[in-house]
Amino acid sequence: MRRSITLLLMGLFFSAVGMGQGVGKNADRPNIIVIFCDDLGYGDLSSYGSSWNQTPEIDQMAVEGVRFTDFYAGAPFCTPSRAGLLTGSYPRRVNMDHVLFPSSNRGINPAEVLLPEVLKKADYATAIIGKWHLGDQAVFLPTRHGFDYWYGLPYSNNMENGKQPPLPLMRNEEVAEQEAERGTFDQSTLTKKYTDEAISWMEDHKKQPFFLYLAHTMPHNPVAARKEFFSKTNNPQKGFGACVAEISWSTGKILDYLKANNLDQNTLVVFTSDNGGQPRWGASNGILKGRKGQVAEGGIRVPFIAWWPGTIKPGTTCHAPASVIDFYETFSALAGVQDSSVKRDGKDILDYLVHPERTREARPFYYWHGGHLRAIRYGNWKIMLTGSFTQATEIILYDLHTDPGEQINVAEEHPGLVARLLAWAEREKKALGEKKNYGPEVRRTILVDNPKPLLKQSK
C-alpha cells in the first residue's frame, strides 16, 4: 500500500511539472546510468570550451540533453567525492574526507545505506564497472554495499609502490587480472574493457530496471588510451587528450546501445567527474581558478550533462548550482523509494533536469576538504573562510556570476551577507566538527584490524 501511494504521488508530481509525455511516461522505475570520470577538468570537453580535446559523442549527449554550468563534485579529491555521490552526504558527515590508500584499515562504514542498496528495494539490478576507492578490505567492497556486480580497480591506477602488491583488476571479490611485475599492467585497455563489460551487463539485465555506475579510471594519471585515440586530440599532452577522446567514444557506445535496444526513452544517463583537473597532467579547468585538490572552483566545479530522451528537453542549459550529493535523493525518488534513517545533505534535482530554465531559491553548498570547512557558496556568492589550512588570512567574498575566476574580493561591500555566511559556517562546524574533532552529526567509520592487500586468487 505504501509503495502504491508513493508511485501515485510521483505521478501527480510529474503531471504537475508539465512533462506528461516525458517524465510521466517513464516514471515507473527508469534505468539509471552514472558515467563518472576521474580528474576530468571543467574545460576538458568541447561542449565546455576545450579547443584541444575532441569529444563529439559527449557533445552530442549535451545537444540531446541538458548541460549544467555550476555543478559540483562532492570534494576536490577521489575518495571523498565518491563517498558524497553514494551516500548523498558531505564526505565529512560520513567520515570519509581523506583519500584512501591500498590496504588501509578504513573504508565506507558497513552501516551506511548506500545508493545501490536503496535502489535494490525497488528491485533494481546494480553494478559498478570501474574504480571503487571506498576501501579495499572485504567488509568495504562494493559487493557488500548493494552492488550485485563489480568489475574494476579498487583504488587509483597510480597506487602501487614498494609497499603494495601489483595493481589488481577485480571481478566481484576476486582478482581477475594482476601484474606479474609492477608497471606491467596494460592500462591502455581499461576504458575499452569497462565499456564492453558495461554493455554486456546491461544486455543481461535489460528486462528489469538497472543502476549502472560506470566509474572510469581515466584520465587519472598515469594516463593511458588505445593508439587510435592519440590522433583525436590537439592537447600538448597527447596521452591525456587521447584518454578524454576514448571516454567520449565509450559514452557514445553506451548511448548507442540504449538506442538500439529501445531503452533510451526509459533511461536517465548522467555524465560528470569526481573533481577538477590537474593541469600538469594535461587537464584544463577552463575559465576557473585552481586545480584538483583545491576548493577554488577549478578543483571542485565539474562538467555535468544529463540525457533522457523524451523527458529532458534537448539542447538546454541549467545555471542553478547542484552537486553529486544530490544524486541519492534524485535517483531514490525516481525509483519510488526513500531512506530517511539518517540525515543527508543532497536534494531531489529532477526538476532541474526537466525545467532547467526555472529560477530557484538559493541553498548553501559547503566546501569540506580534509576535515576542514573551507568555503560556502550561496546563490552566486562564495565566501572563503580563514585559517591556515585554507591558506587564507582574511575573509574573501566572490560574486561567481560576474567573477567566475575568483579574482575580486567584495567582502567589504556586503558586510551583512558576510556576517550571515560566517554564522552558517559556525553552525556547520559545530554539527560536523573540524579535523580530528568530530561533531555530533558525524557518522564515524570502523577500523579493520590487520588489513591485508588484495592478492590474486588461485583457480
Disulfide bonds with the S-S distance in Angstrom:
none
